[in-house]
């Protein structure tokens, strides 16, 4: 054997996820940025959301206003409204969803590629709003497609839409590529397309998608004293 002492191997560099936020901030002050593939992937998706360019009712006017210079949705990287669902990853359901329009909304959702997200903007898109008791109004788009962010209001202002967009960015930023918290679109059981309802004699058929929406259990009622 050689008498030359072996050179000690350098200590492995810690992974980006094994250091504290304070240590990462200290390295950032010295011009060193540490990240992981997951963080870089989510950072890119967070700031490049492409909404689908369509509107249903008066909430769409507020959505249009959010793209103007006063509110400037471009600050969040979401100003590219795509006219084709195949080039969009965010559906903003802005306005009243009538039962005549519901199949078209579901069809547009099915044509959007994964990963995709949905924002229900306004009381009408959430629950039917002031037209909930109307025979021709759907009581919430979440009866047919999954909704990620709910924005209440009638109609909500552009600032509310921007707040909902920031909440969606937080959700995207925390999605994982593996493990128990894996993103929804990467789960094997996740469905990207849902049945398009058809027009029946008195209502849509089916009236809801059981795989997406289930009625809330009745509230317990206390007996009279």
Residue, then its C-alpha position, 0 to 999 in steps of 0.5 A: x500500500x502507498x504511504x501517501x495520505x489520502x485526501x479527505x473528501x469534501x463534505x457534501x453540500x446541504x440540499x436546498x431543503x435542509x437549511x433554515x430560512x434564516x440561513x438561506x436569507x444569509x446566503x442570499x445576501x452574499x449573492x448565493x441562491x439555493x433552490x430545488x427543482x420543485x421550487x423552481x418548477x412551481x415558481x415558473x408556474x406561479x408567475x405564468x398563469x394564462x386565464x381563459x378569455x371568456x366571461x358569462x355576466x356582469x362579473x366579467x366586466x370586473x375581470x376586464x377591469x383587472x387587466x386595465x392599467x389601474x389594476x394591472x393584472x400583468x404584475x402577477x404574470x396573468x395578463x395573457x388571456x388565451x382565446x383557446x382553452x388548449x392554451x389556458x391553465x386558469x378558468x375564471x367563471x365570472x358570472x351567472x352560469x345558466x343551465x343552457x351555458x353549463x355544458x359549454x363551460x364543462x366542455x371548455x374545462x375538459x379541453x384545457x390541459x393539465x395542470x389547470x385551475x378554476x376560480x369561481x368569481x362572484x356569488x352567481x358562479x359560487x351558488x347562483x347568487x340572487x338568481x338561485x331560485x330561478x329554474x334556469x340557473x345553476x346553483x354553483x359551477x362546483x357541481x360539475x367541475x372542481x373549484x380552487x378559489x371562491x371569490x364572494x361578491x356581487x360583483x366582486x371588485x377587481x382587487x378581490x380578483x387579484x387577491x384570489x389570484x394571489x391565493x391561487x399562487x400560494x396554492x401552486x407554490x406549495x404543490x409537491x412533485x412527489x410524496x403525500x402532498x403531491x399535486x392534484x394533477x399528478x395523482x393517478x386517480x385524478x380525472x382531467x375530464x368530466x361528463x358534459x351534462x345534457x339537456x333533459x325535459x326539466x333539468x340537466x342530466x345529470x343535475x350534478x357530478x357526484x365525483x365533484x360535488x356532494x350536498x352538505x349534511x343537514x345542520x343538527x337541530x336542537x330540541x325545543x326547550 
